[in-house]
Amino acid sequence: MILINGQPDNRIPVTDRGLQYGDGLFETLAFRQGKLEYLAAHLQRMAKGCERLNISFSDKDKLEFELATLCAQTAEDSVIKIMLTRGSGGRGYKAPTDAEPLRIISSHPMPDYPQSCQQGITVRLCQHRLGINPGLAGIKHLNRLEQVLARSEWDDDNIREGLMLDVKDRLVEGTMSNLFLVHQGQLITPTLTENGISGIMRAAVIKSAAELAIPVKEKDLTLADLELADEVFLTNSLIGIWPVTELDGSDCYWEHGELTRHLQSELKTTER
Ligand SMILES: Cc1ncc(COP(=O)(O)O)c(C=O)c1O
């Protein structure tokens, strides 16, 4: 089901700036057991993105109402996607000052990842590099060509995710996930001030770690840090935590270790 500005529809104007320029934001949420998980956090990130892109988020209440409508008609656990574009108009790239943002919300089947992903996945290292863009770092804007190109690099279902370096050789994240390393009892995750998406699940993991008195550090990471890690895992709103146990084409292997297990079970019990 799709709602566009609250109405069941599946068409948007070809003049929409989200289509023309990627001028907008999106969120991907898990709807499980009748609950939109981490809804407040997703809306907060969208609000931050709106601020950064100078898109009005004055229709937040309408969006919440529409989400409730959509969810009321969604019986099964599903993925709910929100897109908010600047709307239509303007001259070329120049955005109109009075644009009316377009809200698109849709429900989709949950991807049926094998249960084994919770015990460990194989990842690969992508060739495509992330650029540097502090102005867009952290937010979930609609321009995802870097991820599209990286994800087109492999077609092997046994490889569940690709890790991405940036043009400065820093290990930033997966194509659809955030990265954590465990090293000597400490949790380390890349700084996301120059690129990457500041994940909702990443924030939930950092919060859980703090509650469990596990030290967390944000810093620039390289492939050497990955090789030295005791445990590696990836996060996003749909997968939760996926331990990484193998880097394809290398002799790097990691355990589905104690700290990762601890965080996985902790997240299961926390309010989402
Ligand atoms: C590039 C990228 N990084 C990180 C994430 C994780 O974000 P979240 O935890 O909010 O789902 C995603 C999720 O789709 C992503 O596409």
The ligand as an SDF file (V2000), in Angstrom:
LIG
                    3D

 16 16  0  0  0  0  0  0  0  0999 V2000
   24.1750    3.5070    3.8760 C   0  0  0  0  0  0  0  0  0  0  0  0
   23.4820    3.1390    5.1570 C   0  0  0  0  0  0  0  0  0  0  0  0
   24.1290    3.2880    6.3350 N   0  0  0  0  0  0  0  0  0  0  0  0
   23.5530    2.9600    7.5050 C   0  0  0  0  0  0  0  0  0  0  0  0
   22.2610    2.4650    7.5550 C   0  0  0  0  0  0  0  0  0  0  0  0
   21.6470    2.0930    8.8740 C   0  0  0  0  0  0  0  0  0  0  0  0
   20.6510    2.9880    9.2280 O   0  0  0  0  0  0  0  0  0  0  0  0
   19.4750    2.6140   10.2540 P   0  0  0  0  0  0  0  0  0  0  0  0
   20.1120    1.9930   11.4640 O   0  0  0  0  0  0  0  0  0  0  0  0
   18.8460    3.9200   10.5510 O   0  0  0  0  0  0  0  0  0  0  0  0
   18.5590    1.6540    9.5640 O   0  0  0  0  0  0  0  0  0  0  0  0
   21.5420    2.3220    6.3690 C   0  0  0  0  0  0  0  0  0  0  0  0
   20.1720    1.8280    6.3890 C   0  0  0  0  0  0  0  0  0  0  0  0
   19.5130    1.6830    5.4080 O   0  0  0  0  0  0  0  0  0  0  0  0
   22.1650    2.6660    5.1350 C   0  0  0  0  0  0  0  0  0  0  0  0
   21.5130    2.5420    3.9780 O   0  0  0  0  0  0  0  0  0  0  0  0
  1  2  1  0
  2  3  1  0
  2 15  2  0
  3  4  2  0
  4  5  1  0
  5  6  1  0
  5 12  2  0
  6  7  1  0
  7  8  1  0
  8  9  2  0
  8 10  1  0
  8 11  1  0
 12 13  1  0
 12 15  1  0
 13 14  2  0
 15 16  1  0
M  END
$$$$
